[in-house]
Amino acid sequence: MGFLSATAFLLKHGAAASILSAGLVVCPVKPPPQVYVHFAAEKTLYNTDFSGTQLAQGMTTPSGTSFASHKGASSGTDFLDGVTMRQLGHRLRMGFNTWTDQDGKSCLYFEHATFIITYQASVFIAKEITDDKCYADVVRAHENRHIIIDIDTIREMIPSIKIELLQHIRNIGYQGIGPVTAEQRTAKRKEMKRQLAAAARPLVRQLRLQVAQRQNKIDTPENLAQEEAHCGSKTDAPENTPPK
């Protein structure tokens, strides 16, 4: 064995011996975590208990709720024919793996992250227009189109949400957080959960913004006038039904 080879051999095994004697100093590499994004849309609720004036006056808007409204061309400024209230939220579930050496030092790993998008829509039709079945169906179909746009947009955004969530996990450290002592383990796991939850919240805000921006394409004066003219030329109202 040459001098340089012998020196390299001694340095390599001496360093390994020092690492072993000092305990775990570097977390071993593990497989990357699994990231899942699920979308759960609840059944749409329909209501005809409120007047058009009450709908125009508005309702209390809980956090994460947005409105889309239908105002007929002949309706007054204080009257709405229909309103769709949508609640878009999320839940985030995380799983962890722990690797511990013989000295009790641990490395924490993200095992999986599941991002669940929740969606609930409620459609309100002004009770004054329910006697005109054709027009009431037109308004209902218009509000259902808002819901269809929401659902299509959410499904379209799922792949990008998955990629961004995985990137956030990488930034936090999916190849192992630590080493930490047994006393530090619980606090470190809570910190990892907090960091990922904080990173996920902007994803929901971006999703709500995308959903809201795409609604404008059906709330144009031309489209609303065309919808109102429907009942003057046909007896059957359009059938736009949100997917189940």
DRENDO-1510 file (C-alpha; in Angstrom, 1 decimal, always signed):
<recs>
REC; n; res; u; v; w
REC; 1; MET; +0.0; +0.0; +0.0 .
REC; 2; GLY; +1.4; +3.4; -1.0 .
REC; 3; PHE; +2.0; +6.2; +1.4 .
REC; 4; LEU; -0.9; +8.2; +0.1 .
REC; 5; SER; -3.3; +5.2; +0.0 .
REC; 6; ALA; -2.3; +4.3; +3.6 .
REC; 7; THR; -2.9; +7.9; +4.7 .
REC; 8; ALA; -6.3; +8.0; +3.1 .
REC; 9; PHE; -7.2; +4.7; +4.7 .
REC; 10; LEU; -6.2; +5.9; +8.1 .
REC; 11; LEU; -8.0; +9.2; +7.7 .
REC; 12; LYS; -11.2; +7.5; +6.5 .
REC; 13; HIS; -11.4; +4.9; +9.2 .
REC; 14; GLY; -10.2; +7.3; +11.9 .
REC; 15; ALA; -13.0; +9.7; +11.0 .
REC; 16; ALA; -15.5; +6.9; +11.0 .
REC; 17; ALA; -14.3; +5.8; +14.4 .
REC; 18; SER; -14.6; +9.3; +15.8 .
REC; 19; ILE; -18.1; +9.6; +14.5 .
REC; 20; LEU; -19.1; +6.4; +16.1 .
REC; 21; SER; -17.5; +7.3; +19.4 .
REC; 22; ALA; -19.2; +10.7; +19.4 .
REC; 23; GLY; -22.6; +9.2; +18.6 .
REC; 24; LEU; -24.9; +10.2; +15.8 .
REC; 25; VAL; -23.8; +13.5; +14.2 .
REC; 26; VAL; -25.5; +13.2; +10.7 .
REC; 27; CYS; -29.0; +11.9; +10.0 .
REC; 28; PRO; -29.0; +9.0; +7.6 .
REC; 29; VAL; -30.7; +9.5; +4.2 .
REC; 30; LYS; -34.2; +8.0; +4.0 .
REC; 31; PRO; -36.7; +7.8; +1.1 .
REC; 32; PRO; -38.6; +11.1; +0.4 .
REC; 33; PRO; -42.1; +11.5; +2.0 .
REC; 34; GLN; -45.3; +10.8; +0.2 .
REC; 35; VAL; -47.5; +13.8; -0.6 .
REC; 36; TYR; -51.2; +13.5; -1.3 .
REC; 37; VAL; -53.7; +16.1; -2.3 .
REC; 38; HIS; -57.4; +15.2; -2.0 .
REC; 39; PHE; -60.5; +17.2; -2.9 .
REC; 40; ALA; -63.8; +16.7; -1.2 .
REC; 41; ALA; -66.8; +18.7; -2.5 .
REC; 42; GLU; -70.0; +18.4; -0.4 .
REC; 43; LYS; -73.4; +18.3; -1.9 .
REC; 44; THR; -74.7; +21.7; -3.0 .
REC; 45; LEU; -77.5; +23.1; -0.8 .
REC; 46; TYR; -80.4; +25.2; -2.3 .
REC; 47; ASN; -82.5; +27.7; -0.5 .
REC; 48; THR; -85.5; +29.9; -1.6 .
REC; 49; ASP; -86.4; +31.4; +1.8 .
REC; 50; PHE; -84.9; +34.9; +1.2 .
REC; 51; SER; -86.1; +37.8; -0.8 .
REC; 52; GLY; -84.1; +39.4; -3.5 .
REC; 53; THR; -83.7; +42.5; -1.3 .
REC; 54; GLN; -82.3; +40.4; +1.5 .
REC; 55; LEU; -79.9; +38.8; -0.8 .
REC; 56; ALA; -78.7; +42.2; -2.1 .
REC; 57; GLN; -78.2; +43.4; +1.5 .
REC; 58; GLY; -75.7; +40.7; +1.9 .
REC; 59; MET; -75.0; +38.1; +4.6 .
REC; 60; THR; -72.3; +37.7; +7.2 .
REC; 61; THR; -69.2; +36.3; +5.4 .
REC; 62; PRO; -67.3; +33.7; +7.5 .
REC; 63; SER; -63.6; +33.3; +6.9 .
REC; 64; GLY; -62.8; +31.5; +3.6 .
REC; 65; THR; -66.3; +32.3; +2.2 .
REC; 66; SER; -66.9; +34.0; -1.1 .
REC; 67; PHE; -70.0; +35.1; -3.0 .
REC; 68; ALA; -71.1; +35.0; -6.7 .
REC; 69; SER; -74.4; +36.7; -7.5 .
REC; 70; HIS; -76.9; +36.9; -10.3 .
REC; 71; LYS; -78.5; +40.3; -11.0 .
REC; 72; GLY; -81.0; +40.4; -13.8 .
REC; 73; ALA; -80.9; +43.2; -16.4 .
REC; 74; SER; -84.3; +44.4; -15.3 .
REC; 75; SER; -83.7; +44.1; -11.5 .
REC; 76; GLY; -83.3; +47.1; -9.3 .
REC; 77; THR; -80.1; +48.1; -7.6 .
REC; 78; ASP; -81.2; +46.6; -4.3 .
REC; 79; PHE; -82.4; +43.3; -5.6 .
REC; 80; LEU; -80.5; +40.1; -6.5 .
REC; 81; ASP; -82.1; +37.1; -8.3 .
REC; 82; GLY; -79.6; +34.6; -7.0 .
REC; 83; VAL; -76.5; +34.2; -4.8 .
REC; 84; THR; -74.0; +31.4; -4.5 .
REC; 85; MET; -72.0; +31.2; -1.2 .
REC; 86; ARG; -68.9; +29.1; -1.3 .
REC; 87; GLN; -66.8; +27.9; +1.6 .
REC; 88; LEU; -63.3; +26.8; +0.5 .
REC; 89; GLY; -61.0; +25.5; +3.2 .
REC; 90; HIS; -58.4; +22.8; +3.9 .
REC; 91; ARG; -57.1; +20.3; +6.4 .
REC; 92; LEU; -53.5; +19.1; +6.6 .
REC; 93; ARG; -52.4; +15.8; +8.1 .
REC; 94; MET; -48.8; +14.8; +8.7 .
REC; 95; GLY; -47.0; +11.6; +9.6 .
REC; 96; PHE; -43.5; +11.2; +10.9 .
REC; 97; ASN; -40.8; +8.6; +11.2 .
REC; 98; THR; -38.1; +8.6; +13.9 .
REC; 99; TRP; -34.7; +6.9; +13.7 .
REC; 100; THR; -32.8; +6.6; +16.9 .
REC; 101; ASP; -29.2; +5.5; +17.5 .
REC; 102; GLN; -27.8; +3.5; +20.4 .
REC; 103; ASP; -27.1; +6.6; +22.4 .
REC; 104; GLY; -30.7; +7.8; +22.2 .
REC; 105; LYS; -30.2; +10.6; +19.7 .
REC; 106; SER; -32.9; +10.8; +17.1 .
REC; 107; CYS; -33.6; +12.0; +13.6 .
REC; 108; LEU; -37.1; +13.0; +12.6 .
REC; 109; TYR; -38.5; +12.5; +9.1 .
REC; 110; PHE; -41.7; +13.5; +7.3 .
REC; 111; GLU; -43.3; +10.2; +6.3 .
REC; 112; HIS; -46.3; +11.7; +4.5 .
REC; 113; ALA; -48.3; +14.9; +4.2 .
REC; 114; THR; -52.0; +14.8; +3.1 .
REC; 115; PHE; -53.5; +18.1; +2.0 .
REC; 116; ILE; -57.3; +17.9; +1.9 .
REC; 117; ILE; -59.2; +20.7; +0.1 .
REC; 118; THR; -62.8; +21.1; +1.4 .
REC; 119; TYR; -65.6; +22.8; -0.6 .
REC; 120; GLN; -69.2; +23.5; +0.2 .
REC; 121; ALA; -71.6; +25.7; -1.9 .
REC; 122; SER; -75.0; +27.0; -1.0 .
REC; 123; VAL; -77.3; +28.5; -3.7 .
REC; 124; PHE; -79.9; +31.1; -2.7 .
REC; 125; ILE; -82.7; +31.9; -5.2 .
REC; 126; ALA; -84.8; +35.0; -4.5 .
REC; 127; LYS; -88.2; +33.7; -3.4 .
REC; 128; GLU; -90.0; +36.3; -5.6 .
REC; 129; ILE; -88.9; +34.7; -8.9 .
REC; 130; THR; -89.8; +31.1; -7.9 .
REC; 131; ASP; -93.3; +31.5; -9.4 .
REC; 132; ASP; -91.6; +31.9; -12.8 .
REC; 133; LYS; -90.2; +28.4; -13.1 .
REC; 134; CYS; -88.4; +29.0; -16.4 .
REC; 135; TYR; -86.5; +32.1; -15.1 .
REC; 136; ALA; -85.9; +30.5; -11.7 .
REC; 137; ASP; -84.3; +27.5; -13.5 .
REC; 138; VAL; -82.2; +30.0; -15.5 .
REC; 139; VAL; -80.9; +31.6; -12.4 .
REC; 140; ARG; -80.3; +28.2; -10.7 .
REC; 141; ALA; -78.3; +27.1; -13.8 .
REC; 142; HIS; -76.2; +30.3; -13.7 .
REC; 143; GLU; -75.3; +29.7; -10.1 .
REC; 144; ASN; -74.5; +26.1; -10.8 .
REC; 145; ARG; -72.1; +27.3; -13.5 .
REC; 146; HIS; -70.2; +29.2; -10.8 .
REC; 147; ILE; -69.9; +26.0; -8.8 .
REC; 148; ILE; -68.7; +24.1; -11.9 .
REC; 149; ILE; -66.0; +26.7; -12.5 .
REC; 150; ASP; -64.9; +26.4; -8.9 .
REC; 151; ILE; -64.7; +22.6; -9.0 .
REC; 152; ASP; -62.9; +22.6; -12.4 .
REC; 153; THR; -60.4; +25.2; -11.2 .
REC; 154; ILE; -59.7; +23.3; -7.9 .
REC; 155; ARG; -59.1; +20.1; -9.8 .
REC; 156; GLU; -56.8; +21.8; -12.2 .
REC; 157; MET; -54.7; +23.3; -9.4 .
REC; 158; ILE; -54.2; +20.0; -7.5 .
REC; 159; PRO; -50.9; +19.0; -9.3 .
REC; 160; SER; -49.2; +22.4; -8.6 .
REC; 161; ILE; -50.3; +22.3; -5.0 .
REC; 162; LYS; -48.7; +18.9; -4.6 .
REC; 163; ILE; -45.4; +20.1; -6.1 .
REC; 164; GLU; -45.4; +23.2; -3.9 .
REC; 165; LEU; -46.1; +21.2; -0.8 .
REC; 166; LEU; -43.3; +18.8; -1.5 .
REC; 167; GLN; -40.9; +21.7; -2.1 .
REC; 168; HIS; -41.9; +23.2; +1.3 .
REC; 169; ILE; -41.1; +19.8; +2.9 .
REC; 170; ARG; -37.7; +19.8; +1.2 .
REC; 171; ASN; -37.0; +23.3; +2.5 .
REC; 172; ILE; -37.9; +22.3; +6.1 .
REC; 173; GLY; -35.7; +19.2; +5.8 .
REC; 174; TYR; -37.2; +16.0; +4.6 .
REC; 175; GLN; -33.8; +14.1; +4.7 .
REC; 176; GLY; -33.9; +14.2; +8.5 .
REC; 177; ILE; -34.2; +16.8; +11.2 .
REC; 178; GLY; -31.6; +16.4; +14.0 .
REC; 179; PRO; -29.9; +14.7; +15.6 .
REC; 180; VAL; -32.0; +15.7; +18.7 .
REC; 181; THR; -32.2; +14.3; +22.2 .
REC; 182; ALA; -35.2; +12.5; +23.6 .
REC; 183; GLU; -36.1; +15.6; +25.5 .
REC; 184; GLN; -36.0; +17.7; +22.3 .
REC; 185; ARG; -38.0; +15.3; +20.1 .
REC; 186; THR; -41.5; +16.3; +20.9 .
REC; 187; ALA; -40.8; +20.0; +20.6 .
REC; 188; LYS; -39.0; +19.5; +17.3 .
REC; 189; ARG; -41.9; +17.5; +15.9 .
REC; 190; LYS; -44.3; +20.3; +16.8 .
REC; 191; GLU; -42.0; +22.8; +15.2 .
REC; 192; MET; -42.0; +20.8; +11.9 .
REC; 193; LYS; -45.8; +20.6; +12.0 .
REC; 194; ARG; -46.1; +24.3; +12.6 .
REC; 195; GLN; -43.7; +25.2; +9.7 .
REC; 196; LEU; -45.5; +23.0; +7.2 .
REC; 197; ALA; -48.9; +24.3; +8.3 .
REC; 198; ALA; -47.7; +27.9; +7.9 .
REC; 199; ALA; -46.3; +27.0; +4.4 .
REC; 200; ALA; -49.7; +25.4; +3.4 .
REC; 201; ARG; -51.9; +28.4; +4.2 .
REC; 202; PRO; -50.7; +30.6; +1.3 .
REC; 203; LEU; -51.6; +27.7; -1.0 .
REC; 204; VAL; -55.2; +28.0; +0.0 .
REC; 205; ARG; -55.2; +31.8; -0.5 .
REC; 206; GLN; -53.7; +31.3; -4.0 .
REC; 207; LEU; -56.4; +28.8; -4.7 .
REC; 208; ARG; -59.2; +31.1; -3.6 .
REC; 209; LEU; -57.8; +33.9; -5.7 .
REC; 210; GLN; -57.7; +31.6; -8.8 .
REC; 211; VAL; -61.3; +30.5; -8.2 .
REC; 212; ALA; -62.5; +34.1; -7.8 .
REC; 213; GLN; -60.7; +35.4; -10.9 .
REC; 214; ARG; -62.3; +32.8; -13.2 .
REC; 215; GLN; -65.9; +33.6; -12.2 .
REC; 216; ASN; -65.9; +36.9; -14.1 .
REC; 217; LYS; -66.2; +35.2; -17.4 .
REC; 218; ILE; -69.9; +34.4; -16.9 .
REC; 219; ASP; -70.9; +37.5; -15.1 .
REC; 220; THR; -70.7; +39.8; -18.1 .
REC; 221; PRO; -73.7; +42.0; -19.2 .
REC; 222; GLU; -73.8; +40.1; -22.5 .
REC; 223; ASN; -74.0; +36.7; -20.9 .
REC; 224; LEU; -76.7; +37.8; -18.4 .
REC; 225; ALA; -78.8; +39.3; -21.1 .
REC; 226; GLN; -78.6; +36.1; -23.1 .
REC; 227; GLU; -79.6; +34.1; -20.2 .
REC; 228; GLU; -82.7; +36.3; -19.5 .
REC; 229; ALA; -83.7; +36.0; -23.2 .
REC; 230; HIS; -83.8; +32.2; -22.9 .
REC; 231; CYS; -87.2; +32.1; -21.4 .
REC; 232; GLY; -88.6; +34.2; -24.1 .
REC; 233; SER; -87.8; +31.7; -26.8 .
REC; 234; LYS; -87.7; +28.3; -25.1 .
REC; 235; THR; -89.8; +26.4; -22.7 .
REC; 236; ASP; -87.1; +24.3; -21.2 .
REC; 237; ALA; -84.5; +25.9; -19.0 .
REC; 238; PRO; -80.8; +24.9; -19.3 .
REC; 239; GLU; -79.6; +22.0; -17.2 .
REC; 240; ASN; -76.3; +22.9; -15.6 .
REC; 241; THR; -75.7; +20.6; -12.7 .
REC; 242; PRO; -72.6; +20.6; -10.6 .
REC; 243; PRO; -70.7; +17.3; -10.8 .
REC; 244; LYS; -71.2; +14.9; -7.9 .
</recs>
